[in-house]
Amino acid sequence: MGLCKCPKRKVTNLFCFEHRVNVCEHCLVANHAKCIVQSYLQWLQDSDYNPNCRLCNIPLASRETTRLVCYGEALASRGDQASLRGQLGD
């Protein structure tokens, strides 16, 4: 865990691999939209990173991006809905 350098000074485990700084969720969305951000522990284990989107393999810097801070919950919810529809035969 580290301290984000923004005025909010929040404790965070998010780490920008490109800029090599701790980032809070606010900074992640506002200032690091096209950066690879993972946990600081992940960076300590392996500081190499792929600057491409994991879904389409296109470089993040080549087009507009949107950070979904709630992606984990959103994907789980969508997955549960899709699973339920499949079970119901829709």
N, C-alpha and C positions, 0 to 999 in steps of 0.2 A: 504494500500500500504506500501511496505517496500523496503529496499535497499538490493540488492544481495551483498554478501560478496566477490564475485570474483573480479579480477582486472578490469572488465568492469564497476562495480559499477552502474548497471542499476536499476532504480526504477521499481518495479514489484508488481503485486498482486498475483503471484503464490507462493504457500507455500508447502514445502515438509512436509507431515504429519509424516513421519518416522524420519527424522533428525531435524525437527522443525526449519527450516530456510527458508528465502525467497530465491527464485531461479529465475534467468532470463531464457529466452528460451535457451540460449547457455548452461547454467549449467543443465537445464532440460534434454537436449539431451546427454550431455557429462558425467554428474555425477549422475544423478538421473533417469536412464532408467528404473529401476525396483521399483521405489518408487511411492507411491500414492501422487500425486500433484494436489491440487485444490486451490481455492482462500483462502486467509488468513481469510476473513470473514466467509467462510464455516468452517474453522478450529475453529474459535472462537465460532461458534454456536454448533459444535459437533466435538470434537477431535478424536473420534473413527473412525477407518477406516478398510475396508476389504482389505487385501493384495492380493486378487485374481482378476484375469481378469474379467471384467464385462460381457464379451461376452461368455467365455468358463468356467469360474469359477475355472481355474487352477491357483495356486499361481504364481505370477509374478516372484518370485525369483527362480523358479524351471527350467526355460528355458530362452533362448535368447529372448530379447524383442527389439522392435524398436519403438521409439517415433515419432509420426507423428505430427509435429508442425502445419501442415496445415490441420489437420483432419476435422475441421469444414467445410472449403471450399470444401475439397475433397469429403466428404460425401454428401454435398448439391449438388455438381455437379453431382456425380454418381446417386443420387436420382432423380434429374431432368432428367437425361438421361434415366434412367429406366422408369420413369413416361411417358416420351415422347414416348419411344418404346412401352409401353403398350397401349398408346392411338392410335398409328399407327398400332397396330396389329402385330408387329414383334415378 
